[in-house]
C-alpha cells in the first residue's frame, strides 16, 4: 500500500510535496539507523514503500518543474 497515492500528490502544491519529502527522508533515515543499531527492522516492507514514495514525489516535482519551464519559455518567445 502506498504511503501517498498519486491522486493525493497531484492535489498537493510543490511546497507540500517538498515538506512530505523531507518527512519521509527523515523517517527512512531513522528506520535505517534502527537496522544498524538493532540488527533488524520492525517492518522491512515499510522501508521499501518509503523509498518508492520518495522516488514518486521526486518524479512529480521534476515533472512539474519541466512543465513550468516549458510554459515560461513559450510565453517569453511569444510562441512560434
matplotlib code that plots the C-alpha trace (Angstrom):
import matplotlib.pyplot as plt

x = [0.0, 1.3, 2.2, 0.9, -1.4, -0.9, -4.2, -3.1, 0.2, -1.5, -3.7, -0.7, 1.4, 5.1, 5.8, 3.6, 5.4, 8.8, 7.7, 6.4, 9.6, 11.7, 9.5, 9.8, 13.6, 13.9, 11.7, 13.7, 17.0, 15.5, 14.5, 17.9, 19.6, 17.3, 18.6, 22.2, 21.8, 19.2, 20.1, 16.6, 13.8, 10.3, 8.8, 11.0, 8.1, 7.6, 11.2, 10.6, 7.4, 9.2, 11.9, 9.3, 7.2, 10.3, 11.0, 7.4, 7.5, 10.8, 9.4, 6.3, 8.3, 10.6, 7.7, 6.0, 9.3, 9.7, 6.1, 6.6, 9.8, 8.2, 5.2, 7.5, 9.7, 6.7, 5.5, 8.9, 9.3, 5.7, 5.1, 6.1]
y = [0.0, 3.4, 5.9, 8.7, 8.0, 9.6, 11.4, 13.0, 14.0, 15.8, 17.7, 18.9, 22.0, 21.8, 23.2, 20.5, 17.8, 19.1, 19.0, 15.5, 14.5, 15.8, 13.9, 10.7, 11.0, 11.6, 8.6, 6.5, 7.6, 6.6, 3.2, 2.6, 3.6, 1.2, -1.6, -0.7, -0.4, -3.1, -5.5, -5.9, -3.6, -3.8, -3.6, -4.1, -3.6, -0.1, 0.8, -0.3, 1.8, 4.8, 4.6, 4.2, 7.1, 9.3, 8.4, 9.2, 12.6, 13.5, 12.4, 14.6, 17.6, 17.3, 16.9, 20.0, 21.9, 20.8, 21.8, 25.2, 25.8, 24.9, 27.2, 30.1, 29.6, 29.6, 32.9, 34.6, 33.8, 34.6, 31.2, 30.3]
z = [0.0, -1.0, 1.6, -0.6, -3.5, -6.9, -6.7, -3.4, -4.9, -7.7, -5.3, -3.3, -4.2, -4.6, -1.1, 0.5, -1.6, -0.5, 3.1, 2.8, 1.0, 3.9, 6.4, 4.5, 4.2, 8.0, 8.7, 6.3, 8.0, 11.4, 10.0, 8.6, 11.8, 13.7, 11.5, 12.1, 15.9, 16.5, 13.7, 12.4, 11.3, 12.7, 9.2, 6.2, 3.8, 5.1, 4.2, 0.6, 0.4, 1.8, -0.9, -3.6, -2.3, -2.2, -5.8, -6.8, -5.1, -6.7, -10.1, -9.6, -8.5, -11.5, -13.9, -12.5, -12.9, -16.5, -17.3, -15.6, -17.6, -20.9, -20.2, -19.2, -22.3, -24.5, -23.1, -23.5, -27.2, -28.0, -29.4, -32.9]

ax = plt.figure().add_subplot(projection="3d")
ax.plot(x, y, z, "-o")
ax.set_aspect("equal")
plt.show()
